[in-house]
C-alpha cells in the first residue's frame, strides 16, 4: 500500500477546535492508534468540512484503517473503509484500487472489476490494477484475457514475481486447456479433455452440486461464486499442477482432477469430489489461513462419508504412538513420501473427526471463523474451546487419549 504523509495545520491550538483535534489525530496515527485517530478526524471534519488538510487527513485515516482490516482478513470491512475515503476524493484513483483489491479478496469479482476499471479510467494503467484484473479473469476461466493483462503488467513492471509466476502458470494451462469442452451447472463450470466422456462430466457436476449442499450444511457456508472444475488426463494433470505422484486432486482456486480414461463415476471418485469441494469452503471461511491438517482433515471427513477407505497407516502409528507432529502437519503435505502422506491424511482425518464428534460442528466452525479473522490456530482453538477448558495442546492431548483407548499402544 502507498505510504502517506499526514499534514499539520498552522493554527493556534484551542481546546476542542478542529485544528487541535487534527494535530492530536496525527500524533495518534504516528503511534499506530488509527481507530482513535479516525474518531478525532471525523469530529474535526464535521466542524470544518471545507478545510482541505482536514479532508485529506480524514481520507488517509480511513485508508490506514482499511489497510489494517486487510491484514486481519476483514475484506468487506476494508472495502467499506476505502469507500469512505473515495467519497471524500472521488477523482483519486488509488482509493478505487484499494477498494477493488479488498472486494477481490472478499469474493466479489464483478464489483472488484468495476472499481479497478474505474481507477484505470481516471489514472490510466498501473501494475497493481492490471494484475488484479488479470486475477479476476483467471479465476473466471478466461485464460487468454488473463494472459494479455499479465503481459501488460510485466511490460510496466518487469520485476513483479507474482505476475511472472501467474503468467507462466496461465501459459501452461492454456497449452493443455485450449481445446477442452465445457459444461455448466448452477454452481460449477467444468472443462474436460477429449478423453473424458461428456456423460461423466455431467455426473461429476451433479455430485458437486450434492457436495455443495452437504458440506454447506456442515460448515454453514454456501459460496456464491461459480466454481471452476477442470478434468485432465494424468499426464496433463502433472504438467499443469506439478503435483506429487500420489496426488488424486487439487484445489488452488479451481478444482483440478486427473480422470482421463475413466468410463464412469466410481464411489472413490465421488469421495474425491466431496474432498476437493470441501477445500473450496474452507478457503473461503479462512481466507487461506488454515493449517494443512485441519484443511485436509475436514476434506477427508467429507470425502469419507462417500468412500471410506482403510486407515492402515494410522493404525500402525497408533500401535506405537509414532504419529507425525501436528506442528509439522500445519504445513503442506506435498513434499512427504507416499507413506508419510498417507499417514498425514489419515491422522488429520482422525483428529478432525474427533473434534466434530467431541465438540460439534458449530465449534469447528468457530475455529475456522477465528482463522478467517487472522488468528493463529492456537488462538482460534483456545477461543472456540475455552468452554471446554481446552487450548490447542489440550485438544491434541484429548485426541491422543482417545487414540490409546481405541488402538492401545
C-alpha positions in Angstrom: 0.0 0.0 0.0 1.1 3.6 -0.7 2.7 5.5 2.2 1.0 8.8 3.0 2.1 11.9 4.8 -0.4 13.5 7.2 -0.4 17.2 7.5 -0.4 19.5 10.5 -2.2 22.8 10.5 -0.6 26.1 11.3 -3.3 27.4 13.6 -3.3 28.4 17.2 -4.5 25.3 19.2 -7.8 25.7 21.0 -9.5 23.1 23.1 -12.0 21.1 21.0 -11.4 23.0 17.8 -10.9 21.1 14.6 -7.2 22.0 14.3 -6.4 20.8 17.8 -8.2 17.6 17.0 -6.3 17.2 13.8 -2.9 17.6 15.4 -3.9 15.1 18.1 -5.1 12.7 15.5 -1.9 12.9 13.5 0.1 12.0 16.7 -2.2 9.1 17.4 -1.6 7.8 13.9 2.1 8.2 14.3 1.8 5.8 17.2 -0.4 3.4 15.2 -3.6 4.2 17.0 -5.6 4.6 13.8 -9.1 3.9 15.1 -8.8 6.6 17.8 -7.3 9.0 15.3 -10.2 8.4 12.9 -12.7 9.4 15.6 -10.8 12.7 16.2 -10.6 13.5 12.5 -14.3 12.6 11.9 -15.2 15.1 14.7 -12.8 17.7 13.3 -14.1 17.4 9.8 -17.7 17.7 10.9 -16.8 21.0 12.5 -14.9 22.4 9.5 -15.7 20.3 6.3 -14.2 22.8 3.9 -10.6 22.7 5.1 -8.5 20.7 2.5 -6.0 19.4 5.1 -8.7 18.0 7.4 -10.4 16.4 4.4 -7.1 14.8 3.2 -6.1 13.5 6.7 -9.6 12.0 7.2 -9.3 10.2 3.9 -5.9 8.8 4.8 -7.2 7.8 8.2 -9.9 5.7 6.5 -7.2 4.2 4.3 -5.0 3.3 7.3 -8.0 1.6 9.0 -8.7 -0.2 5.7 -5.2 -1.4 5.4 -5.3 -2.8 9.0 -8.6 -4.6 8.2 -7.0 -6.1 5.1 -4.2 -7.5 7.2 -6.8 -9.0 9.5 -8.7 -10.6 6.6 -11.7 -8.3 7.2 -12.1 -7.7 3.5 -15.7 -6.4 3.4 -15.0 -4.0 6.2 -11.9 -2.8 4.4 -13.8 -2.2 1.3 -16.2 -0.1 3.3 -13.3 2.0 4.8 -11.8 2.6 1.4 -15.2 3.6 0.1 -15.4 6.3 2.7 -12.1 7.6 1.6 -13.2 7.5 -2.0 -16.4 9.5 -1.2 -14.1 12.3 0.0 -11.9 12.3 -3.1 -13.9 10.6 -6.0 -11.3 11.6 -8.5 -8.3 9.9 -6.8 -7.7 6.5 -8.4 -5.9 4.8 -5.6 -8.9 4.7 -3.4 -10.7 2.8 -6.2 -7.7 0.4 -6.4 -7.7 -0.3 -2.7 -11.4 -0.9 -2.7 -11.1 -3.1 -5.8 -8.4 -5.3 -4.2 -10.5 -5.6 -1.0 -13.6 -6.6 -3.0 -11.5 -9.2 -4.9 -10.4 -10.9 -1.7 -14.0 -10.6 -0.3 -15.1 -12.8 -3.3 -17.0 -10.1 -5.2 -15.2 -10.3 -8.6 -17.7 -8.2 -10.6 -17.7 -5.3 -8.1 -13.9 -5.6 -7.8 -13.5 -5.3 -11.6 -15.8 -2.3 -11.7 -13.7 -0.5 -9.1 -10.4 -1.4 -10.9 -11.7 -0.3 -14.3 -12.9 3.0 -12.7 -9.4 3.6 -11.3 -8.0 2.7 -14.8 -10.3 5.2 -16.5 -9.2 8.0 -14.1 -5.5 7.4 -13.8 -4.5 5.0 -16.6 -2.9 1.6 -16.3 -0.8 0.6 -13.3 0.8 -2.8 -12.5 -1.5 -3.4 -9.5 -4.6 -2.6 -11.5 -3.7 -4.8 -14.4 -2.5 -7.6 -12.1 -5.8 -7.8 -10.2 -7.8 -7.5 -13.3 -5.8 -10.5 -14.7 -6.5 -12.5 -11.5 -10.2 -11.8 -11.9 -10.1 -13.1 -15.5 -8.0 -16.1 -14.5 -10.4 -17.0 -11.6 -13.3 -16.9 -14.1 -11.5 -19.2 -16.5 -10.8 -16.5 -19.1 -7.2 -17.5 -19.7 -6.4 -15.6 -22.9 -7.7 -12.3 -21.4 -5.7 -13.0 -18.2 -2.5 -13.6 -20.1 -3.0 -10.4 -22.1 -3.4 -8.3 -18.9 -0.4 -10.1 -17.3 1.8 -9.3 -20.3 0.8 -5.6 -20.0 1.5 -5.8 -16.2 5.0 -7.1 -16.8 5.7 -4.5 -19.6 5.1 -1.8 -17.0 6.9 -3.6 -14.1 9.3 -6.3 -15.2 10.3 -7.2 -11.6 6.9 -8.4 -10.4 7.3 -12.0 -9.2 3.6 -12.7 -8.6 2.7 -11.6 -12.1 5.5 -13.6 -13.6 4.6 -16.7 -11.8 0.9 -16.4 -12.7 1.7 -15.7 -16.4 3.9 -18.9 -16.5 1.0 -20.8 -14.9 -1.5 -19.4 -17.4 0.7 -20.4 -20.3 1.0 -24.0 -19.1 -2.8 -24.2 -18.6 -3.5 -22.7 -22.0 -1.4 -25.3 -23.7 -3.5 -28.0 -22.1 -6.9 -26.5 -21.9 -7.3 -24.5 -25.1 -9.2 -27.4 -26.8 -11.3 -28.5 -23.9 -15.1 -28.7 -23.9 -17.2 -27.1 -21.2 -20.3 -27.8 -19.2 -22.3 -25.9 -16.7 -24.5 -26.3 -13.6 -25.9 -23.7 -11.2 -22.7 -23.5 -9.1 -19.9 -25.0 -11.2 -18.4 -24.7 -14.7 -16.5 -27.8 -15.9 -13.8 -28.1 -18.5 -12.8 -31.5 -19.7 -10.4 -33.1 -22.1 -11.5 -35.0 -25.2 -10.6 -38.3 -23.5 -13.3 -37.6 -20.8 -16.8 -38.7 -21.7 -19.4 -35.9 -21.6 -21.8 -38.0 -19.5 -19.0 -38.4 -16.9 -18.6 -34.6 -16.8 -22.3 -34.3 -16.3 -22.3 -36.9 -13.5 -19.4 -35.0 -11.8 -21.3 -31.8 -11.9 -24.3 -33.5 -10.2 -22.1 -34.9 -7.4 -20.5 -31.5 -6.9 -24.0 -29.9 -6.5 -24.8 -32.5 -3.8 -21.4 -31.7 -2.1 -22.3 -28.0 -2.2 -25.4 -28.8 -0.1 -23.9 -31.4 2.2 -20.6 -29.5 3.1 -22.5 -26.2 3.2 -24.8 -27.6 5.9 -21.9 -28.9 8.0 -19.9 -25.7 7.8 -22.7 -23.2 7.4 -21.3 -21.6 4.3 -22.6 -21.7 0.7 -20.2 -19.9 -1.7 -21.9 -17.5 -4.1 -19.3 -17.6 -6.9 -19.5 -20.2 -9.7 -16.5 -22.6 -9.1 -14.3 -23.8 -12.0 -13.6 -27.6 -12.3 -11.1 -29.0 -14.7 -10.7 -32.7 -15.7 -7.4 -33.8 -17.1 -5.5 -36.8 -18.2 -2.9 -37.9 -15.7 -0.1 -36.6 -17.9 -1.7 -33.2 -18.4 -2.6 -33.0 -14.7 1.1 -33.4 -13.8 2.1 -30.8 -16.4 -0.3 -28.2 -15.1 0.0 -28.8 -11.3 3.5 -30.3 -10.8 1.8 -32.3 -8.1 3.3 -35.4 -6.4 2.7 -38.9 -7.8 0.3 -39.7 -5.1 -1.9 -36.6 -5.7 -5.5 -37.5 -6.7 -6.8 -34.0 -7.0 -6.0 -30.4 -6.2 -7.8 -27.1 -5.3 -5.9 -23.9 -6.0 -8.9 -21.7 -6.7 -10.0 -24.3 -9.2 -10.8 -27.9 -8.6 -8.4 -30.0 -10.7 -8.8 -33.7 -11.2 -6.9 -36.4 -13.1 -9.7 -38.6 -14.5 -8.7 -39.2 -18.1 -9.7 -42.7 -19.2 -12.4 -43.2 -16.6 -15.7 -44.5 -18.1 -18.0 -44.0 -15.1 -18.3 -42.2 -11.8 -16.9 -44.6 -9.1 -17.6 -44.2 -5.4 -14.0 -43.4 -4.9 -14.2 -40.5 -7.4 -17.3 -39.2 -5.7 -15.3 -39.2 -2.4 -12.6 -37.2 -4.1 -15.1 -34.7 -5.4 -16.5 -34.1 -1.9 -12.9 -33.8 -0.6 -11.9 -31.2 -3.1 -15.1 -29.2 -2.8 -14.6 -29.0 1.0 -11.3 -27.1 0.3 -13.4 -24.5 -1.6 -15.5 -23.8 1.6 -12.5 -23.9 4.0 -10.6 -21.5 1.8 -13.5 -19.1 1.8 -14.0 -19.3 5.5 -10.3 -18.9 6.5 -9.0 -16.8 3.6 -6.2 -19.3 3.3 -5.2 -19.0 6.9 -5.7 -22.7 7.8 -3.2 -25.3 8.9 -3.0 -28.1 6.4 -4.0 -30.8 8.9 -7.3 -29.0 9.6 -8.0 -28.3 5.9 -7.2 -31.8 4.8 -8.8 -33.4 7.8 -12.1 -31.7 7.0 -11.8 -32.7 3.4 -11.1 -36.3 4.3 -14.1 -36.3 6.7 -16.5 -35.2 4.0 -15.0 -37.5 1.4 -15.1 -40.5 3.6 -18.8 -40.1 4.0 -18.9 -41.3 0.4 -15.9 -43.6 0.2 -14.3 -44.7 3.5 -11.1 -46.5 2.6 -9.0 -48.2 5.3 -6.8 -46.4 7.8 -3.9 -48.7 7.7 -1.1 -46.2 8.3 -2.9 -44.6 11.2 -3.4 -48.0 12.8 0.3 -48.8 12.6 1.2 -45.4 14.0 -1.3 -45.7 16.8 0.1 -49.0 18.0 3.5 -47.5 18.5 2.4 -43.9 19.2 4.6 -42.9 16.3 2.5 -40.0 14.9 3.6 -37.2 12.7 3.8 -34.0 14.8 0.8 -31.8 14.2 3.2 -28.8 14.2 4.7 -30.4 11.1 1.2 -31.1 9.6 0.3 -27.4 9.8 2.4 -27.0 6.7 1.9 -28.6 3.3 2.0 -32.3 2.6 3.4 -32.2 -1.0 7.0 -32.9 0.0 6.1 -36.0 2.0 6.8 -39.5 0.9 3.9 -41.7 -0.2 3.7 -43.5 3.1 4.1 -40.3 5.2 1.5 -38.6 3.1 -1.0 -41.4 3.7 -0.4 -41.1 7.4 -0.7 -37.3 7.3 -4.1 -37.5 5.7 -5.3 -40.3 7.9 -4.0 -38.6 11.1 -5.6 -35.3 10.1 -8.9 -37.0 9.4 -8.8 -38.8 12.8 -8.2 -35.5 14.7 -10.9 -33.6 12.8 -13.4 -36.5 13.2 -12.6 -36.5 16.9 -13.2 -32.7 17.1 -16.6 -32.9 15.4 -17.7 -35.9 17.5 -16.5 -34.3 20.8 -17.2 -30.6 20.4 -19.7 -30.4 17.5 -19.7 -28.7 14.1 -20.5 -25.3 15.5 -17.2 -25.3 17.5 -15.3 -26.4 14.4 -16.9 -23.5 12.6 -15.9 -21.1 15.3 -12.3 -22.3 14.9 -12.5 -21.7 11.1 -14.0 -18.2 11.6 -11.3 -17.3 14.1 -8.7 -18.3 11.5 -10.5 -16.3 8.9 -10.2 -13.3 11.2 -6.4 -13.7 11.3 -6.0 -15.7 14.5 -3.3 -18.4 14.8 -4.6 -22.0 15.1 -3.6 -22.0 18.8 -5.5 -18.8 19.4 -8.5 -19.9 17.4 -8.7 -23.2 19.2 -8.4 -21.6 22.6 -11.1 -19.1 21.8 -13.5 -21.7 20.5 -12.9 -24.4 23.0 -12.5 -22.2 26.1 -15.9 -23.5 27.3 -14.3 -27.0 27.5 -11.3 -25.7 29.3 -9.1 -26.6 26.4 -6.3 -25.0 24.4 -4.5 -26.4 21.3 -2.2 -28.7 23.3 -5.1 -29.8 25.4 -7.2 -30.7 22.4 -4.3 -32.8 21.0 -3.8 -34.5 24.4 -7.5 -35.4 24.4 -7.2 -36.9 20.9 -4.1 -38.9 22.0 -6.0 -40.3 25.0 -8.9 -41.3 22.7 -6.5 -43.0 20.2 -4.9 -45.0 23.1 -8.4 -46.2 24.1 -9.3 -47.1 20.6 -6.0 -48.7 19.4 -3.9 -49.4 22.5 -0.2 -48.6 22.4 
